[in-house]
Amino acid sequence: MAAVAEVIRVVVVDDDALVRAGLGMVLGGGAGVEVVGEAADGAQAVRSVRALRPDVVLMDIRMPRMDGLAALEALQADRARVVVLTTFDTDAHVLRALRLGAHGFLRKDTPPLAILDAVRRVATGEQILSPSVVRQLIAHVAADDRGDAARRALTVLTPRERDVADAVAEGRSNAEISAAVHMSVATVKTYVSRILAKLHCTNRVQVAILVHESRLD
């Protein structure tokens, strides 16, 4: 897991200038967070992220010319920590965004303190998986017959690692996992890193999908 930057540098991407301004005010009011750039579409976002190398990118999915999904795909090799912005937590594009490497999502009406908390968590390498997104994951994998393969993949985990993986699949943060399985947050981070390596996953979303697939009959 990455260490927290002294000042978390953020790029805000949305085609609505009022939304960008509102997010800028929220983030600018948070200690240790700075908006270093803005973009009005995906193409501008790709250029800004590559030029500025921010710690976190808040990016709308639905934009003209080049949307957030196309920008996210273009930025995969750049390992940008992108949080997608959406009006509804059941947006059909959320799952695709997560599969493309997004570190999570935020509704545009998320309270300011929650936005700041999400940015800080993502800056450390965490992913934001809400219960509604977990439900979408369950619904998505339920349509596929991949349970046996997922169960075989998870056999490489120790019982303790499996407990942590199950908690990740429920969308819990490292702090929440720490309380649930009675280990320090630092130890949870170590376990998550080990799970990612053992399962050949690049992010927590892929772990969550595997766990939910393993529960299929």
VOTOR-721030 format. One line per field, with one value per residue (C-alpha): residue in three letters; chain; x, y, z. Coordinates in nm, 4 decimals. Example, Ala and Ser with C-alpha at 12.3 -4.5 7.8 and 13.67 -1.06 7.14 Angstrom:
BEGIN
rest <- c(ALA	SER)
kette <- c(A	A)
east <- c(1.2300	1.3670)
north <- c(-0.4500	-0.1060)
up <- c(0.7800	0.7140)
***
This chain:
BEGIN
rest <- c(MET	ALA	ALA	VAL	ALA	GLU	VAL	ILE	ARG	VAL	VAL	VAL	VAL	ASP	ASP	ASP	ALA	LEU	VAL	ARG	ALA	GLY	LEU	GLY	MET	VAL	LEU	GLY	GLY	GLY	ALA	GLY	VAL	GLU	VAL	VAL	GLY	GLU	ALA	ALA	ASP	GLY	ALA	GLN	ALA	VAL	ARG	SER	VAL	ARG	ALA	LEU	ARG	PRO	ASP	VAL	VAL	LEU	MET	ASP	ILE	ARG	MET	PRO	ARG	MET	ASP	GLY	LEU	ALA	ALA	LEU	GLU	ALA	LEU	GLN	ALA	ASP	ARG	ALA	ARG	VAL	VAL	VAL	LEU	THR	THR	PHE	ASP	THR	ASP	ALA	HIS	VAL	LEU	ARG	ALA	LEU	ARG	LEU	GLY	ALA	HIS	GLY	PHE	LEU	ARG	LYS	ASP	THR	PRO	PRO	LEU	ALA	ILE	LEU	ASP	ALA	VAL	ARG	ARG	VAL	ALA	THR	GLY	GLU	GLN	ILE	LEU	SER	PRO	SER	VAL	VAL	ARG	GLN	LEU	ILE	ALA	HIS	VAL	ALA	ALA	ASP	ASP	ARG	GLY	ASP	ALA	ALA	ARG	ARG	ALA	LEU	THR	VAL	LEU	THR	PRO	ARG	GLU	ARG	ASP	VAL	ALA	ASP	ALA	VAL	ALA	GLU	GLY	ARG	SER	ASN	ALA	GLU	ILE	SER	ALA	ALA	VAL	HIS	MET	SER	VAL	ALA	THR	VAL	LYS	THR	TYR	VAL	SER	ARG	ILE	LEU	ALA	LYS	LEU	HIS	CYS	THR	ASN	ARG	VAL	GLN	VAL	ALA	ILE	LEU	VAL	HIS	GLU	SER	ARG	LEU	ASP)
kette <- c(A	A	A	A	A	A	A	A	A	A	A	A	A	A	A	A	A	A	A	A	A	A	A	A	A	A	A	A	A	A	A	A	A	A	A	A	A	A	A	A	A	A	A	A	A	A	A	A	A	A	A	A	A	A	A	A	A	A	A	A	A	A	A	A	A	A	A	A	A	A	A	A	A	A	A	A	A	A	A	A	A	A	A	A	A	A	A	A	A	A	A	A	A	A	A	A	A	A	A	A	A	A	A	A	A	A	A	A	A	A	A	A	A	A	A	A	A	A	A	A	A	A	A	A	A	A	A	A	A	A	A	A	A	A	A	A	A	A	A	A	A	A	A	A	A	A	A	A	A	A	A	A	A	A	A	A	A	A	A	A	A	A	A	A	A	A	A	A	A	A	A	A	A	A	A	A	A	A	A	A	A	A	A	A	A	A	A	A	A	A	A	A	A	A	A	A	A	A	A	A	A	A	A	A	A	A	A	A	A	A	A	A	A	A	A	A	A)
east <- c(0.0000	0.1168	0.2048	-0.0087	0.1379	0.2085	-0.0342	-0.2799	-0.2898	-0.6231	-0.7450	-1.1216	-1.2836	-1.6436	-1.8085	-2.0204	-1.8254	-2.0510	-1.9714	-1.6005	-1.6304	-1.8265	-1.5766	-1.2938	-1.4480	-1.5006	-1.1499	-0.9864	-1.1374	-0.9762	-0.6441	-0.3689	-0.5720	-0.5103	-0.6855	-0.4002	-0.5992	-0.9398	-1.0652	-1.3984	-1.3778	-1.1846	-0.9260	-0.8372	-0.8293	-0.5719	-0.3490	-0.3861	-0.3169	-0.0070	0.1225	0.0411	0.0708	-0.1922	-0.2393	-0.6141	-0.8439	-1.2170	-1.3728	-1.7274	-1.8350	-2.0731	-1.8993	-1.9052	-1.6323	-1.4349	-1.6198	-1.4763	-1.4598	-1.2503	-1.0230	-0.9919	-0.8952	-0.6382	-0.4877	-0.4553	-0.0826	-0.0348	-0.1650	-0.3714	-0.5897	-0.9257	-1.2540	-1.5487	-1.8273	-2.1857	-2.5343	-2.6754	-2.5046	-2.6642	-2.5076	-2.4662	-2.1132	-1.9831	-1.8884	-1.7044	-1.5194	-1.4148	-1.2983	-1.0920	-0.9046	-1.1036	-1.0357	-1.4031	-1.6901	-1.8632	-2.2120	-2.2119	-2.4341	-2.1911	-2.1469	-1.8275	-1.6642	-1.7257	-1.5664	-1.2582	-1.2422	-1.2697	-0.9926	-0.7645	-0.8339	-0.7774	-0.4517	-0.3226	-0.4159	-0.7514	-1.0578	-1.4058	-1.6638	-2.0089	-2.2753	-2.4698	-2.1691	-2.1178	-2.4806	-2.4086	-2.1061	-2.3187	-2.5846	-2.3196	-2.1373	-2.4635	-2.5260	-2.2027	-2.1021	-1.7579	-1.8016	-1.5764	-1.2862	-1.3122	-1.3251	-1.0110	-0.8343	-0.9147	-0.7670	-0.4229	-0.5322	-0.4858	-0.7999	-0.6955	-0.6321	-0.9719	-1.1343	-0.9732	-1.0699	-1.4319	-1.4284	-1.2842	-1.5696	-1.8180	-1.6731	-1.5141	-1.2295	-0.9003	-1.0092	-1.3391	-1.1589	-0.9188	-1.2069	-1.3850	-1.0911	-0.9076	-0.5772	-0.4047	-0.4684	-0.1027	-0.1436	-0.4625	-0.2705	-0.0051	-0.2703	-0.4450	-0.1142	-0.0451	-0.3945	-0.3560	-0.0249	-0.1496	-0.4635	-0.2795	-0.5253	-0.4357	-0.7023	-0.9583	-1.2460	-1.1013	-1.0696	-1.4341	-1.5464	-1.3539	-1.5031	-1.8567	-1.7993	-1.6809	-2.0207	-2.2083	-2.3577)
north <- c(0.0000	0.3470	0.6020	0.9127	1.2139	1.5179	1.7096	1.5022	1.6470	1.6063	1.6590	1.7108	1.6033	1.6928	1.8618	2.0737	2.3797	2.4146	2.0602	2.1251	2.4454	2.2719	1.9874	2.2386	2.4208	2.0962	1.9682	2.3060	2.3249	2.0006	1.9986	1.8422	1.8300	2.0512	2.0680	2.1016	2.0750	2.0519	1.9008	1.9206	1.5927	1.2687	1.3867	1.6847	1.4526	1.2219	1.5172	1.6729	1.3512	1.2755	1.6296	1.6792	1.3255	1.3811	1.1476	1.1127	1.1864	1.2500	1.1837	1.1912	0.8934	1.0709	1.3425	1.4553	1.3793	1.1343	0.9916	0.8861	0.5178	0.5841	0.8128	0.5513	0.2891	0.5249	0.5872	0.2230	0.2112	0.5349	0.3695	0.6771	0.6440	0.7343	0.7683	0.7852	1.0350	0.9391	1.0751	0.7357	0.4586	0.2056	0.3578	0.0753	0.1945	0.1671	-0.2009	-0.1474	0.1454	-0.0709	-0.3466	-0.0887	-0.0115	0.2657	0.2843	0.3357	0.5717	0.8653	0.9957	1.3642	1.4326	1.2691	1.4864	1.6977	1.5170	1.1813	1.3095	1.4187	1.0860	0.8963	1.1027	1.0424	0.6692	0.6364	0.8315	0.5494	0.2868	0.1827	0.1350	0.2622	-0.0164	0.0799	-0.1801	-0.0821	-0.1606	-0.4899	-0.5769	-0.5015	-0.7297	-1.0098	-0.9620	-0.9516	-1.2688	-1.4532	-1.4481	-1.6392	-1.9988	-1.9312	-2.0519	-2.3585	-2.1664	-1.8969	-2.1529	-2.3195	-1.9830	-1.9007	-2.2265	-2.0597	-1.8390	-1.9301	-1.9256	-1.5887	-1.4458	-1.5751	-1.3878	-1.0679	-1.1408	-1.1951	-0.8611	-0.6914	-0.8436	-0.6812	-0.3415	-0.2829	-0.0353	-0.1407	0.0149	-0.1756	-0.5004	-0.4335	-0.4167	-0.7193	-0.9611	-0.8182	-0.7158	-0.3813	-0.1677	-0.2116	-0.5901	-0.5688	-0.3760	-0.6482	-0.9173	-0.7335	-0.6955	-1.0671	-1.1607	-0.9461	-1.1146	-1.4697	-1.4212	-1.2281	-0.9420	-0.5781	-0.4290	-0.5015	-0.5067	-0.8128	-0.9837	-0.9009	-1.0443	-1.3677	-1.4084	-1.3533	-1.5898	-1.8559	-1.8430	-1.9410	-2.2899)
up <- c(0.0000	-0.0851	0.1801	0.2074	0.0299	0.2475	0.0248	-0.1770	-0.5270	-0.7069	-1.0629	-1.1054	-1.4331	-1.5206	-1.8166	-1.5810	-1.4651	-1.1585	-1.0486	-1.0917	-0.8903	-0.6148	-0.5862	-0.5889	-0.2930	-0.1007	-0.1633	-0.1170	0.2301	0.3404	0.5196	0.3127	-0.0104	-0.3144	-0.6527	-0.9011	-1.2231	-1.3907	-1.7156	-1.9000	-2.0928	-2.1103	-2.3592	-2.1428	-1.8424	-2.0008	-2.0884	-1.7424	-1.5535	-1.7584	-1.7199	-1.3515	-1.2098	-0.9360	-0.6421	-0.7067	-1.0022	-0.9561	-1.2956	-1.4288	-1.6391	-1.8744	-2.0753	-2.4406	-2.6938	-2.4779	-2.1783	-1.8443	-1.9345	-2.2445	-2.0427	-1.7686	-2.0239	-2.1777	-1.8329	-1.7285	-1.8001	-1.6045	-1.2854	-1.2016	-0.8916	-1.0434	-0.8549	-1.0928	-1.0303	-1.0998	-1.0391	-0.9396	-0.7448	-0.9802	-1.2914	-1.5434	-1.6233	-1.2668	-1.2925	-1.6192	-1.4641	-1.1694	-1.4029	-1.5920	-1.2725	-1.1044	-0.7320	-0.6576	-0.7164	-0.5543	-0.6077	-0.6931	-0.3933	-0.1493	0.1637	0.1642	0.4559	0.2873	-0.0340	0.1570	0.3405	0.0105	-0.1498	0.1474	0.1476	-0.2259	-0.1944	0.0287	-0.2317	-0.0862	-0.3027	-0.2289	-0.2645	-0.1416	-0.0537	-0.3672	-0.5872	-0.4048	-0.4871	-0.8520	-0.8387	-0.6970	-0.9648	-1.2362	-1.1390	-1.0694	-1.4437	-1.5112	-1.4408	-1.2983	-0.9423	-0.9655	-1.1173	-0.8495	-0.5690	-0.7032	-0.7249	-0.3636	-0.2305	-0.2329	0.0554	0.4200	0.6388	0.7821	0.4343	0.3272	0.6175	0.4953	0.1331	0.2395	0.4196	0.1100	-0.0916	0.1463	0.0604	0.3992	0.4415	0.5993	0.9292	0.9221	0.8388	1.1258	1.3715	1.2235	1.2206	1.5235	1.3686	1.3217	1.0146	0.9151	0.9317	0.7246	0.4577	0.4556	0.4208	0.1363	-0.0505	-0.0015	-0.1233	-0.4358	-0.5140	-0.4517	-0.6617	-0.9349	-0.8885	-0.9475	-0.7207	-0.4493	-0.6966	-0.8684	-0.5302	-0.4545	-0.7874	-0.7263	-0.3802	-0.5073	-0.7982	-0.5524	-0.3827	-0.6981	-0.7179)
***
